[in-house]
Every structure is written in C-alpha cells, then in structure tokens.
Amino acid sequence: MEMVPESEIQDEGILNQQRQIEKEVAEIHPLIGQLQPLTCLLQEYMDDPIYVNKLTKLTNVYHSLRRVRPDGNCFYRGFGFSYFERLLENEDEWKKFKAIVMGTKDQLISQGFPKFTLEDFFDSFMEVVNRLGGESKMDAEELHRIFNDSGTSDYLVVYLRLITSGQLQKEEDFYQNFLEGDKSMKEFCQQEVEPMYRESDHMHAIALGSGLNVGIRVVYLDRGEATTNPPEHDFPEDCIPSVYLLYRPGHYDILYK
C-alpha cells in the first residue's frame, strides 16, 4: 500500500479547514447586507471608548451602513453595489457610465488581456449595467438580489478587478511609486489585483476610480487618535465622491449620508 506524504495530508487538512471557514462566513454574512442604521456599530464597540467616540462623530455625517461579506472582495463588491444603486436614481449619469464601460473591453484587449475570457466577464457586466436605466430598468430590490447571487456577483467583481489592473498597467509610471520590492506592475496585478479574494488598498481605489471616472470616499475607522474625526480620503484626489465606503482594518462596508 502506497503511503501518502505527510505534507500532502497537512495541505489537505489546511484546505478543508479553509473551506469550513469560508462556509461559516458565507452562512453568517450575505454578499451584500440590508441597510442598517450606523448606530448598530456602536453596539459592537460599546466596550471600546475610542471607537465609540469616533462612531458618535461619524453618525453626525452618515446615517446608514450596508455590510459587505468580508471575503477579500469587499472593496470591489461594495463599490459596485453602491455605485449601481446610485445610477438607478440618475439616468444621465448612467448613460455616461455605460459609455465609459463600453470602451473598457477594447482598451483591455489592446493591453494584451485575453479576448476570449475577457468578453465573458464584459458581457455579464454590461448585462447588469444596461438594466440600471432605460426601458428595462431594474429596481433596487432586484439589484440587491443580483449582487447576492454569487455567480453573477463574482463576475461583476472580476470585471472591476480587470479594469483596475488595466488602469494600473496603463499608468504604470505613476503607480510604480506605490509598489514595494522589485515586482513589476504586471506581476503585481497578476498576483494581487486580478485574483479573487485578494484585498485592496488605496492604490486599487485610485486606479478603479480613475478608470471609471467615479469618485470614491473612504472613511477610516481604527484605533488612531481618539479625539479626532475618523479621517476621510478621496480617490482619485480632488474628486467629487459618488461612492462612500467605511474601512475598518482589512474590510470595507458601504456608507450612506
């Protein structure tokens, strides 16, 4: 009888453990949650005076929160839902956005992204975008259902990741300044941007906002200086924000004014 190497048994154990964790996260957290009053976070941090102080200040500006599943895709999924929700209420902005997205496929193909796989994600993305306005416009409830259908929702996330990757590589001279180590921008994008479940930071936000001409405001809630308001940063700089996200270490949720 052939013995299975111990390393393979350990690897299989780690994978099973990871799958179990992912299953538990999926059961507890929908991909996109329901609207909640921002004060619900006060209950989470009631024993932490720093967070309570910051959240109290935050409730003077923002009234609601929508939680996003903490699976490494929360920045893209939160961005997508928040902006699509906005477009349902703004026909002119929807038309402009649709025209911008229409141009992204040829741009990405010209940069060397594989046409066959790209078209699949692009078509799925446009299918949803096309129904954010016009005669076949969906309602907010249907948008919420779409973003909670993992198949469709993940396709939307993948295409937003590809747009981000394309923008980073197109403006490589600018974004190279943010990279650490000796990775090329292409290597960084293939390892840290394009794969699902990879977390995002300010560089991804600048690139996605610039690539789609959508302003993103990120509010940072952490254990920094207790007496100050939670810091806010706009991506790209000096934009007019259309999407508001709350960042807690390692995770993004959607904010509402």
Accessible surface in RSA format (square Angstrom, percent):
REM  Atomic radii and reference values for relative SASA: ProtOr
REM  Chains: A
REM  Algorithm: Lee & Richards
REM  Probe-radius: 1.40
REM  Slices: 20
REM RES _ NUM      All-atoms   Total-Side   Main-Chain    Non-polar    All polar
REM                ABS   REL    ABS   REL    ABS   REL    ABS   REL    ABS   REL
RES MET A   1   229.67 118.9 146.51  97.0  83.16 198.0 124.49 105.8 105.18 139.4
RES GLU A   2   159.60  91.6 135.33 102.4  24.27  57.8  58.25 112.7 101.35  82.8
RES MET A   3   159.68  82.7 143.98  95.3  15.70  37.4 119.78 101.8  39.90  52.9
RES VAL A   4    86.93  57.2  74.10  67.1  12.83  30.9  74.93  65.1  12.00  32.6
RES PRO A   5    71.64  52.2  59.68  54.4  11.96  43.5  71.61  59.1   0.03   0.2
RES GLU A   6   123.92  71.1 115.27  87.2   8.66  20.6  43.83  84.8  80.09  65.4
RES SER A   7    66.99  56.6  62.32  83.2   4.67  10.8  44.27  94.3  22.72  31.8
RES GLU A   8    99.36  57.0  93.75  70.9   5.61  13.4  32.15  62.2  67.21  54.9
RES ILE A   9   103.17  58.7  97.17  72.4   6.01  14.5 100.64  72.5   2.53   6.9
RES GLN A  10   101.73  56.9  93.62  68.4   8.12  19.3  35.55  75.7  66.18  50.2
RES ASP A  11    81.99  57.4  79.86  79.5   2.13   5.0  22.75  53.5  59.24  59.1
RES GLU A  12    85.76  49.2  85.27  64.5   0.50   1.2  40.00  77.4  45.76  37.4
RES GLY A  13    38.38  47.3   0.00   N/A  38.38  47.3  32.36  88.8   6.02  13.5
RES ILE A  14   106.44  60.6 104.55  77.9   1.90   4.6 105.15  75.7   1.30   3.5
RES LEU A  15    81.05  45.1  80.96  57.9   0.09   0.2  80.96  56.9   0.09   0.2
RES ASN A  16    74.31  51.2  68.17  65.9   6.14  14.8  24.76  59.6  49.54  47.9
RES GLN A  17   115.37  64.5 108.73  79.5   6.63  15.8  30.66  65.3  84.71  64.2
RES GLN A  18    89.68  50.1  87.79  64.2   1.89   4.5  25.94  55.2  63.74  48.3
RES ARG A  19   126.80  53.2 121.83  62.1   4.97  11.8  60.33  82.4  66.47  40.3
RES GLN A  20    88.64  49.6  86.40  63.1   2.24   5.3  36.63  78.0  52.01  39.4
RES ILE A  21    94.49  53.8  94.44  70.4   0.05   0.1  94.44  68.0   0.05   0.1
RES GLU A  22    94.02  54.0  87.66  66.3   6.35  15.1  43.54  84.2  50.48  41.2
RES LYS A  23   120.29  58.7 112.12  68.8   8.17  19.5  66.02  59.4  54.27  57.8
RES GLU A  24    79.87  45.9  79.13  59.9   0.74   1.8  23.91  46.2  55.96  45.7
RES VAL A  25    38.48  25.3  38.14  34.5   0.34   0.8  38.48  33.4   0.00   0.0
RES ALA A  26    41.32  38.0  29.58  45.6  11.74  26.7  29.75  41.9  11.58  30.7
RES GLU A  27   124.03  71.2  85.75  64.9  38.27  91.1  46.42  89.8  77.60  63.4
RES ILE A  28   124.43  70.8  99.53  74.1  24.90  60.0 105.11  75.7  19.31  52.4
RES HIS A  29    59.92  32.7  59.84  41.6   0.07   0.2  34.20  35.2  25.72  29.9
RES PRO A  30    73.26  53.4  64.06  58.4   9.20  33.5  71.08  58.7   2.19  13.6
RES LEU A  31     6.73   3.7   5.97   4.3   0.76   1.9   5.97   4.2   0.76   2.1
RES ILE A  32     0.19   0.1   0.00   0.0   0.19   0.5   0.00   0.0   0.19   0.5
RES GLY A  33     6.13   7.6   0.00   N/A   6.13   7.6   6.11  16.8   0.02   0.0
RES GLN A  34   125.35  70.1 119.32  87.2   6.03  14.4  54.68 116.4  70.67  53.6
RES LEU A  35    88.52  49.3  65.74  47.0  22.78  57.3  66.01  46.4  22.51  60.6
RES GLN A  36    58.83  32.9  56.65  41.4   2.17   5.2  18.05  38.4  40.78  30.9
RES PRO A  37    84.78  61.8  81.81  74.6   2.97  10.8  83.96  69.3   0.82   5.1
RES LEU A  38     1.27   0.7   0.71   0.5   0.56   1.4   0.71   0.5   0.56   1.5
RES THR A  39    67.89  48.3  66.43  67.3   1.47   3.5  51.81  69.6  16.08  24.3
RES CYS A  40    19.01  14.4  14.87  16.6   4.14   9.7  16.43  41.6   2.57   2.8
RES LEU A  41     0.00   0.0   0.00   0.0   0.00   0.0   0.00   0.0   0.00   0.0
RES LEU A  42    44.87  25.0  43.38  31.0   1.49   3.7  43.52  30.6   1.35   3.6
RES GLN A  43   126.91  71.0 114.84  83.9  12.08  28.8  34.14  72.7  92.78  70.4
RES GLU A  44    91.78  52.7  54.48  41.2  37.30  88.8  41.34  80.0  50.44  41.2
RES TYR A  45    45.51  21.2  42.97  24.5   2.54   6.6  30.90  23.2  14.62  18.0
RES MET A  46   127.07  65.8 102.55  67.9  24.52  58.4  66.09  56.2  60.99  80.8
RES ASP A  47   137.09  96.0 105.64 105.2  31.44  74.3  42.57 100.2  94.52  94.3
RES ASP A  48    29.58  20.7  27.66  27.5   1.92   4.5  14.64  34.5  14.94  14.9
RES PRO A  49   106.85  77.9  96.96  88.4   9.89  35.9 102.87  84.9   3.98  24.8
RES ILE A  50    41.25  23.5  40.24  30.0   1.01   2.4  41.23  29.7   0.02   0.1
RES TYR A  51    18.07   8.4  18.07  10.3   0.00   0.0   6.08   4.6  11.99  14.8
RES VAL A  52    46.69  30.7  46.69  42.3   0.00   0.0  46.69  40.6   0.00   0.0
RES ASN A  53    52.18  36.0  47.23  45.6   4.95  11.9  17.97  43.3  34.21  33.1
RES LYS A  54     2.26   1.1   2.26   1.4   0.00   0.0   0.00   0.0   2.26   2.4
RES LEU A  55     0.14   0.1   0.14   0.1   0.00   0.0   0.14   0.1   0.00   0.0
RES THR A  56    69.62  49.5  69.02  70.0   0.60   1.4  61.20  82.2   8.42  12.7
RES LYS A  57    56.68  27.7  51.98  31.9   4.70  11.2  41.65  37.5  15.03  16.0
RES LEU A  58     5.90   3.3   4.83   3.5   1.07   2.7   5.90   4.1   0.00   0.0
RES THR A  59    43.40  30.9  22.91  23.2  20.50  48.8  11.36  15.3  32.04  48.4
RES ASN A  60   125.27  86.4  87.23  84.3  38.05  91.6  28.31  68.1  96.96  93.7
RES VAL A  61    76.58  50.4  58.02  52.5  18.55  44.7  63.49  55.2  13.09  35.5
RES TYR A  62     1.27   0.6   0.12   0.1   1.15   3.0   0.98   0.7   0.28   0.4
RES HIS A  63   104.31  57.0  92.55  64.3  11.76  30.1  77.41  79.8  26.90  31.3
RES SER A  64    11.28   9.5  11.28  15.1   0.00   0.0   0.00   0.0  11.28  15.8
RES LEU A  65     0.00   0.0   0.00   0.0   0.00   0.0   0.00   0.0   0.00   0.0
RES ARG A  66    20.11   8.4  20.11  10.3   0.00   0.0   0.00   0.0  20.11  12.2
RES ARG A  67    63.68  26.7  63.10  32.2   0.59   1.4  34.46  47.1  29.23  17.7
RES VAL A  68     2.98   2.0   0.09   0.1   2.89   7.0   0.97   0.8   2.01   5.5
RES ARG A  69    42.57  17.9  42.39  21.6   0.18   0.4   3.04   4.2  39.53  24.0
RES PRO A  70    58.71  42.8  38.57  35.2  20.14  73.2  40.76  33.7  17.95 111.6
RES ASP A  71    30.69  21.5  15.49  15.4  15.21  36.0  23.42  55.1   7.27   7.2
RES GLY A  72    12.62  15.6   0.00   N/A  12.62  15.6   3.99  11.0   8.63  19.3
RES ASN A  73     0.00   0.0   0.00   0.0   0.00   0.0   0.00   0.0   0.00   0.0
RES CYS A  74     5.32   4.0   5.32   5.9   0.00   0.0   0.00   0.0   5.32   5.7
RES PHE A  75     2.29   1.1   1.80   1.1   0.49   1.3   1.80   1.1   0.49   1.4
RES TYR A  76     0.00   0.0   0.00   0.0   0.00   0.0   0.00   0.0   0.00   0.0
RES ARG A  77     1.52   0.6   1.43   0.7   0.08   0.2   0.08   0.1   1.43   0.9
RES GLY A  78     0.00   0.0   0.00   N/A   0.00   0.0   0.00   0.0   0.00   0.0
RES PHE A  79     0.82   0.4   0.82   0.5   0.00   0.0   0.82   0.5   0.00   0.0
RES GLY A  80     0.37   0.5   0.00   N/A   0.37   0.5   0.37   1.0   0.00   0.0
RES PHE A  81     2.58   1.3   2.58   1.6   0.00   0.0   2.58   1.6   0.00   0.0
RES SER A  82    11.55   9.8   8.26  11.0   3.29   7.6   0.03   0.1  11.52  16.1
RES TYR A  83     7.03   3.3   7.03   4.0   0.00   0.0   0.20   0.1   6.84   8.4
RES PHE A  84     1.51   0.8   1.51   0.9   0.00   0.0   1.51   0.9   0.00   0.0
RES GLU A  85    33.68  19.3  32.14  24.3   1.54   3.7  17.70  34.2  15.98  13.0
RES ARG A  86    94.90  39.8  86.30  44.0   8.60  20.5  26.73  36.5  68.17  41.3
RES LEU A  87     0.87   0.5   0.00   0.0   0.87   2.2   0.00   0.0   0.87   2.3
RES LEU A  88     5.30   2.9   4.41   3.2   0.89   2.2   4.41   3.1   0.89   2.4
RES GLU A  89   152.05  87.3 117.08  88.6  34.97  83.3  51.73 100.1 100.32  81.9
RES ASN A  90    54.40  37.5  50.04  48.4   4.36  10.5   8.64  20.8  45.76  44.2
RES GLU A  91    72.47  41.6  63.64  48.1   8.83  21.0  39.62  76.6  32.85  26.8
RES ASP A  92    96.91  67.9  93.43  93.0   3.48   8.2  24.20  57.0  72.71  72.5
RES GLU A  93    32.43  18.6  30.16  22.8   2.27   5.4  22.10  42.8  10.33   8.4
RES TRP A  94    11.86   4.8  11.86   5.7   0.00   0.0  11.86   6.3   0.00   0.0
RES LYS A  95   113.88  55.6 107.50  66.0   6.38  15.2  60.27  54.2  53.62  57.1
RES LYS A  96   144.09  70.3 137.75  84.5   6.34  15.1  88.89  80.0  55.20  58.8
RES PHE A  97     3.38   1.7   1.66   1.0   1.73   4.5   2.98   1.8   0.40   1.2
RES LYS A  98    60.74  29.6  60.74  37.3   0.00   0.0  23.99  21.6  36.75  39.1
RES ALA A  99    68.81  63.3  50.13  77.4  18.68  42.5  57.35  80.8  11.46  30.4
RES ILE A 100    58.30  33.2  47.58  35.4  10.72  25.8  54.84  39.5   3.46   9.4
RES VAL A 101     0.00   0.0   0.00   0.0   0.00   0.0   0.00   0.0   0.00   0.0
RES MET A 102   109.31  56.6  97.86  64.8  11.45  27.3  89.87  76.4  19.44  25.8
RES GLY A 103    43.10  53.1   0.00   N/A  43.10  53.1  35.47  97.4   7.62  17.1
RES THR A 104    14.87  10.6  12.87  13.1   2.00   4.8  14.87  20.0   0.00   0.0
RES LYS A 105    46.40  22.6  46.40  28.5   0.00   0.0  14.21  12.8  32.19  34.3
RES ASP A 106    98.44  69.0  94.06  93.6   4.38  10.4  32.17  75.7  66.28  66.1
RES GLN A 107    69.25  38.7  64.08  46.8   5.17  12.3  27.39  58.3  41.86  31.7
RES LEU A 108     4.56   2.5   4.56   3.3   0.00   0.0   4.56   3.2   0.00   0.0
RES ILE A 109    50.35  28.6  41.44  30.9   8.91  21.5  41.44  29.8   8.91  24.2
RES SER A 110    89.28  75.4  46.41  61.9  42.87  98.7  49.43 105.3  39.85  55.8
RES GLN A 111    52.33  29.3  21.73  15.9  30.59  72.8  26.12  55.6  26.20  19.9
RES GLY A 112    61.68  76.1   0.00   N/A  61.68  76.1  35.09  96.3  26.59  59.5
RES PHE A 113    22.53  11.3  15.69   9.7   6.85  17.8  18.15  11.0   4.38  12.5
RES PRO A 114    86.53  63.1  75.29  68.6  11.24  40.9  86.53  71.4   0.00   0.0
RES LYS A 115   119.48  58.3 113.13  69.4   6.34  15.1  55.81  50.2  63.67  67.8
RES PHE A 116   178.16  89.1 168.08 104.1  10.08  26.2 170.47 103.4   7.69  22.0
RES THR A 117    67.78  48.2  64.90  65.8   2.89   6.9  61.86  83.1   5.92   9.0
RES LEU A 118     2.76   1.5   1.61   1.2   1.15   2.9   2.76   1.9   0.00   0.0
RES GLU A 119    52.64  30.2  52.64  39.8   0.00   0.0  10.28  19.9  42.36  34.6
RES ASP A 120    75.37  52.8  70.21  69.9   5.16  12.2  17.46  41.1  57.90  57.7
RES PHE A 121    42.52  21.3  42.52  26.3   0.00   0.0  42.52  25.8   0.00   0.0
RES PHE A 122    14.61   7.3  14.61   9.1   0.00   0.0  14.61   8.9   0.00   0.0
RES ASP A 123    77.52  54.3  72.88  72.5   4.64  11.0  25.45  59.9  52.06  51.9
RES SER A 124    27.73  23.4  24.45  32.6   3.28   7.5   8.45  18.0  19.27  27.0
RES PHE A 125     0.03   0.0   0.03   0.0   0.00   0.0   0.03   0.0   0.00   0.0
RES MET A 126    11.92   6.2  11.92   7.9   0.00   0.0  11.92  10.1   0.00   0.0
RES GLU A 127   123.75  71.0 117.74  89.1   6.01  14.3  42.55  82.3  81.20  66.3
RES VAL A 128     9.03   5.9   7.42   6.7   1.61   3.9   9.03   7.8   0.00   0.0
RES VAL A 129     0.00   0.0   0.00   0.0   0.00   0.0   0.00   0.0   0.00   0.0
RES ASN A 130    64.41  44.4  58.56  56.6   5.85  14.1  18.81  45.3  45.60  44.1
RES ARG A 131    76.29  32.0  76.29  38.9   0.00   0.0  33.63  46.0  42.66  25.9
RES LEU A 132     0.63   0.3   0.00   0.0   0.63   1.6   0.00   0.0   0.63   1.7
RES GLY A 133     1.33   1.6   0.00   N/A   1.33   1.6   0.28   0.8   1.05   2.3
RES GLY A 134    36.56  45.1   0.00   N/A  36.56  45.1  24.97  68.5  11.59  26.0
RES GLU A 135   191.43 109.9 146.75 111.0  44.68 106.4  69.48 134.4 121.95  99.6
RES SER A 136    65.55  55.4  53.39  71.2  12.17  28.0  47.65 101.5  17.90  25.1
RES LYS A 137    94.55  46.1  69.40  42.6  25.16  59.9  34.80  31.3  59.75  63.6
RES MET A 138     6.40   3.3   0.59   0.4   5.80  13.8   3.56   3.0   2.83   3.8
RES ASP A 139    89.04  62.4  80.36  80.0   8.68  20.5  41.97  98.8  47.07  46.9
RES ALA A 140    55.43  51.0  49.02  75.6   6.41  14.6  49.02  69.0   6.41  17.0
RES GLU A 141   120.50  69.2 111.57  84.4   8.93  21.3  41.52  80.3  78.99  64.5
RES GLU A 142    40.83  23.4  40.83  30.9   0.00   0.0   6.15  11.9  34.68  28.3
RES LEU A 143     0.01   0.0   0.01   0.0   0.00   0.0   0.01   0.0   0.00   0.0
RES HIS A 144    32.19  17.6  32.19  22.4   0.00   0.0  18.36  18.9  13.83  16.1
RES ARG A 145   140.72  59.1 132.11  67.3   8.61  20.5  71.52  97.7  69.20  41.9
RES ILE A 146    28.77  16.4  26.19  19.5   2.58   6.2  28.77  20.7   0.00   0.0
RES PHE A 147     1.26   0.6   1.26   0.8   0.00   0.0   1.26   0.8   0.00   0.0
RES ASN A 148    48.03  33.1  25.04  24.2  22.99  55.4  22.04  53.0  25.99  25.1
RES ASP A 149    73.14  51.2  66.69  66.4   6.45  15.3  23.93  56.3  49.21  49.1
RES SER A 150    64.89  54.8  61.10  81.5   3.79   8.7  26.56  56.6  38.33  53.7
RES GLY A 151    44.83  55.3   0.00   N/A  44.83  55.3  41.75 114.6   3.09   6.9
RES THR A 152    45.86  32.6  39.66  40.2   6.20  14.8  18.22  24.5  27.65  41.8
RES SER A 153     0.00   0.0   0.00   0.0   0.00   0.0   0.00   0.0   0.00   0.0
RES ASP A 154    35.22  24.7  35.22  35.1   0.00   0.0  11.89  28.0  23.33  23.3
RES TYR A 155    76.10  35.5  76.10  43.3   0.00   0.0  44.86  33.7  31.24  38.5
RES LEU A 156     1.07   0.6   1.07   0.8   0.00   0.0   1.07   0.7   0.00   0.0
RES VAL A 157     0.62   0.4   0.62   0.6   0.00   0.0   0.62   0.5   0.00   0.0
RES VAL A 158    22.57  14.9  22.57  20.4   0.00   0.0  22.57  19.6   0.00   0.0
RES TYR A 159     0.00   0.0   0.00   0.0   0.00   0.0   0.00   0.0   0.00   0.0
RES LEU A 160     2.19   1.2   2.19   1.6   0.00   0.0   2.19   1.5   0.00   0.0
RES ARG A 161     0.48   0.2   0.48   0.2   0.00   0.0   0.22   0.3   0.26   0.2
RES LEU A 162    20.65  11.5  20.65  14.8   0.00   0.0  20.65  14.5   0.00   0.0
RES ILE A 163     8.25   4.7   5.68   4.2   2.57   6.2   6.48   4.7   1.77   4.8
RES THR A 164     0.00   0.0   0.00   0.0   0.00   0.0   0.00   0.0   0.00   0.0
RES SER A 165     0.00   0.0   0.00   0.0   0.00   0.0   0.00   0.0   0.00   0.0
RES GLY A 166     1.60   2.0   0.00   N/A   1.60   2.0   1.60   4.4   0.00   0.0
RES GLN A 167    23.29  13.0  20.09  14.7   3.20   7.6   1.98   4.2  21.31  16.2
RES LEU A 168     0.00   0.0   0.00   0.0   0.00   0.0   0.00   0.0   0.00   0.0
RES GLN A 169    36.89  20.6  24.59  18.0  12.30  29.3  10.21  21.7  26.68  20.2
RES LYS A 170   105.50  51.5  74.25  45.6  31.25  74.4  39.41  35.5  66.08  70.4
RES GLU A 171    74.60  42.8  70.94  53.7   3.66   8.7  14.39  27.8  60.21  49.2
RES GLU A 172    71.22  40.9  70.18  53.1   1.04   2.5  12.01  23.2  59.20  48.3
RES ASP A 173   134.30  94.1 117.42 116.9  16.88  39.9  41.98  98.8  92.32  92.1
RES PHE A 174   105.31  52.7  98.89  61.3   6.42  16.7 103.98  63.0   1.34   3.8
RES TYR A 175     4.68   2.2   4.68   2.7   0.00   0.0   0.51   0.4   4.17   5.1
RES GLN A 176    66.19  37.0  59.86  43.7   6.33  15.1  40.40  86.0  25.79  19.6
RES ASN A 177   124.29  85.7  88.30  85.3  35.99  86.7  32.97  79.3  91.32  88.3
RES PHE A 178    74.12  37.1  48.27  29.9  25.85  67.3  54.36  33.0  19.76  56.6
RES LEU A 179    26.90  15.0   6.51   4.7  20.40  51.3   7.36   5.2  19.54  52.6
RES GLU A 180   159.14  91.4 137.33 103.9  21.81  51.9  56.01 108.3 103.13  84.2
RES GLY A 181    78.19  96.4   0.00   N/A  78.19  96.4  42.73 117.3  35.46  79.4
RES ASP A 182   146.34 102.5 114.92 114.4  31.42  74.3  50.37 118.6  95.97  95.7
RES LYS A 183    72.91  35.6  68.43  42.0   4.48  10.7  48.80  43.9  24.11  25.7
RES SER A 184    49.06  41.5  42.11  56.2   6.94  16.0  44.35  94.5   4.70   6.6
RES MET A 185     0.76   0.4   0.76   0.5   0.00   0.0   0.76   0.6   0.00   0.0
RES LYS A 186   111.17  54.2 109.18  67.0   1.98   4.7  76.41  68.8  34.75  37.0
RES GLU A 187    77.53  44.5  77.22  58.4   0.31   0.7  21.05  40.7  56.48  46.1
RES PHE A 188    26.61  13.3  26.61  16.5   0.00   0.0  26.61  16.1   0.00   0.0
RES CYS A 189     0.00   0.0   0.00   0.0   0.00   0.0   0.00   0.0   0.00   0.0
RES GLN A 190    92.59  51.8  78.61  57.5  13.97  33.3  22.32  47.5  70.27  53.3
RES GLN A 191    85.32  47.7  76.08  55.6   9.25  22.0  34.76  74.0  50.56  38.3
RES GLU A 192    42.26  24.3  42.22  31.9   0.04   0.1  10.42  20.2  31.84  26.0
RES VAL A 193     0.00   0.0   0.00   0.0   0.00   0.0   0.00   0.0   0.00   0.0
RES GLU A 194    44.33  25.4  35.29  26.7   9.03  21.5   9.86  19.1  34.46  28.1
RES PRO A 195    48.69  35.5  37.30  34.0  11.38  41.4  48.63  40.2   0.05   0.3
RES MET A 196    41.24  21.4  28.34  18.8  12.89  30.7  28.34  24.1  12.89  17.1
RES TYR A 197   130.06  60.7 115.56  65.7  14.50  37.7  82.15  61.7  47.92  59.1
RES ARG A 198   100.11  42.0  98.37  50.1   1.74   4.1  16.64  22.7  83.47  50.6
RES GLU A 199   110.39  63.4  92.81  70.2  17.58  41.9  34.23  66.2  76.15  62.2
RES SER A 200    12.95  10.9   0.22   0.3  12.72  29.3   1.67   3.5  11.28  15.8
RES ASP A 201    66.87  46.8  63.68  63.4   3.19   7.5  30.90  72.7  35.97  35.9
RES HIS A 202    76.40  41.8  73.04  50.8   3.37   8.6  53.37  55.0  23.03  26.8
RES MET A 203     5.87   3.0   5.87   3.9   0.00   0.0   5.87   5.0   0.00   0.0
RES HIS A 204     5.68   3.1   5.68   3.9   0.00   0.0   5.68   5.9   0.00   0.0
RES ALA A 205     1.35   1.2   1.35   2.1   0.00   0.0   1.35   1.9   0.00   0.0
RES ILE A 206    24.95  14.2  24.95  18.6   0.00   0.0  24.95  18.0   0.00   0.0
RES ALA A 207     0.00   0.0   0.00   0.0   0.00   0.0   0.00   0.0   0.00   0.0
RES LEU A 208     0.00   0.0   0.00   0.0   0.00   0.0   0.00   0.0   0.00   0.0
RES GLY A 209     0.33   0.4   0.00   N/A   0.33   0.4   0.00   0.0   0.33   0.7
RES SER A 210    43.72  36.9  20.41  27.2  23.31  53.7  18.28  38.9  25.44  35.6
RES GLY A 211    21.04  25.9   0.00   N/A  21.04  25.9   5.97  16.4  15.06  33.7
RES LEU A 212     0.71   0.4   0.00   0.0   0.71   1.8   0.00   0.0   0.71   1.9
RES ASN A 213   120.80  83.3  98.43  95.1  22.37  53.9  17.61  42.4 103.19  99.7
RES VAL A 214     3.59   2.4   0.34   0.3   3.25   7.8   2.73   2.4   0.86   2.3
RES GLY A 215     6.61   8.2   0.00   N/A   6.61   8.2   0.10   0.3   6.51  14.6
RES ILE A 216     0.00   0.0   0.00   0.0   0.00   0.0   0.00   0.0   0.00   0.0
RES ARG A 217    49.67  20.9  49.67  25.3   0.00   0.0   0.28   0.4  49.39  29.9
RES VAL A 218     1.17   0.8   1.17   1.1   0.00   0.0   1.17   1.0   0.00   0.0
RES VAL A 219     0.00   0.0   0.00   0.0   0.00   0.0   0.00   0.0   0.00   0.0
RES TYR A 220    42.99  20.1  42.99  24.5   0.00   0.0  33.83  25.4   9.16  11.3
RES LEU A 221     0.60   0.3   0.00   0.0   0.60   1.5   0.00   0.0   0.60   1.6
RES ASP A 222    50.48  35.4  50.48  50.2   0.00   0.0  15.34  36.1  35.15  35.1
RES ARG A 223   136.66  57.4 115.40  58.8  21.26  50.6  61.05  83.4  75.62  45.8
RES GLY A 224    37.21  45.9   0.00   N/A  37.21  45.9  33.74  92.6   3.47   7.8
RES GLU A 225   109.28  62.7  90.61  68.5  18.68  44.5  42.16  81.5  67.12  54.8
RES ALA A 226    31.24  28.7  28.32  43.7   2.93   6.7  28.32  39.9   2.93   7.8
RES THR A 227    99.93  71.1  84.38  85.5  15.55  37.1  72.68  97.6  27.25  41.2
RES THR A 228    64.37  45.8  59.25  60.1   5.13  12.2  58.02  77.9   6.35   9.6
RES ASN A 229   100.58  69.4  90.40  87.4  10.18  24.5  24.11  58.0  76.47  73.9
RES PRO A 230     7.66   5.6   1.95   1.8   5.71  20.7   1.95   1.6   5.71  35.5
RES PRO A 231    59.40  43.3  49.95  45.5   9.44  34.3  59.40  49.0   0.00   0.0
RES GLU A 232    69.61  40.0  44.45  33.6  25.16  59.9  15.94  30.8  53.66  43.8
RES HIS A 233    95.98  52.5  92.51  64.3   3.47   8.9  56.56  58.3  39.41  45.9
RES ASP A 234    35.75  25.0  23.89  23.8  11.86  28.0   6.77  15.9  28.97  28.9
RES PHE A 235    17.93   9.0  17.93  11.1   0.00   0.0  17.93  10.9   0.00   0.0
RES PRO A 236    38.32  27.9  38.32  34.9   0.00   0.0  38.32  31.6   0.00   0.0
RES GLU A 237   148.06  85.0 127.38  96.4  20.69  49.3  43.84  84.8 104.22  85.1
RES ASP A 238   136.79  95.8  97.56  97.1  39.23  92.8  40.10  94.4  96.69  96.4
RES CYS A 239    28.55  21.6   9.92  11.1  18.63  43.8  19.32  49.0   9.23  10.0
RES ILE A 240   155.11  88.3 144.43 107.6  10.67  25.7 145.12 104.5   9.99  27.1
RES PRO A 241    19.51  14.2  12.50  11.4   7.02  25.5  12.50  10.3   7.02  43.6
RES SER A 242    18.23  15.4  10.82  14.4   7.41  17.1   0.00   0.0  18.23  25.5
RES VAL A 243     0.15   0.1   0.00   0.0   0.15   0.4   0.15   0.1   0.00   0.0
RES TYR A 244    41.51  19.4  41.06  23.4   0.45   1.2  22.59  17.0  18.92  23.3
RES LEU A 245     0.07   0.0   0.07   0.1   0.00   0.0   0.07   0.0   0.00   0.0
RES LEU A 246     1.11   0.6   0.10   0.1   1.01   2.5   0.10   0.1   1.01   2.7
RES TYR A 247    53.73  25.1  53.73  30.6   0.00   0.0  24.34  18.3  29.39  36.2
RES ARG A 248    29.66  12.5  29.48  15.0   0.18   0.4  12.33  16.9  17.32  10.5
RES PRO A 249    93.02  67.8  67.99  62.0  25.03  91.0  69.94  57.7  23.08 143.4
RES GLY A 250    36.29  44.7   0.00   N/A  36.29  44.7  21.84  59.9  14.44  32.3
RES HIS A 251    27.35  14.9  27.10  18.8   0.25   0.6  22.42  23.1   4.93   5.7
RES TYR A 252    10.87   5.1  10.87   6.2   0.00   0.0   4.82   3.6   6.05   7.5
RES ASP A 253     1.47   1.0   1.36   1.4   0.11   0.3   0.11   0.3   1.36   1.4
RES ILE A 254     0.10   0.1   0.10   0.1   0.00   0.0   0.10   0.1   0.00   0.0
RES LEU A 255     3.61   2.0   0.00   0.0   3.61   9.1   0.00   0.0   3.61   9.7
RES TYR A 256    40.13  18.7  37.62  21.4   2.52   6.5  40.13  30.2   0.00   0.0
RES LYS A 257   113.82  55.5  78.50  48.2  35.33  84.1  54.10  48.7  59.72  63.6
END  Absolute sums over single chains surface
CHAIN  1 A    13739.0      11560.4       2178.6       7378.4       6360.6
END  Absolute sums over all chains
TOTAL         13739.0      11560.4       2178.6       7378.4       6360.6
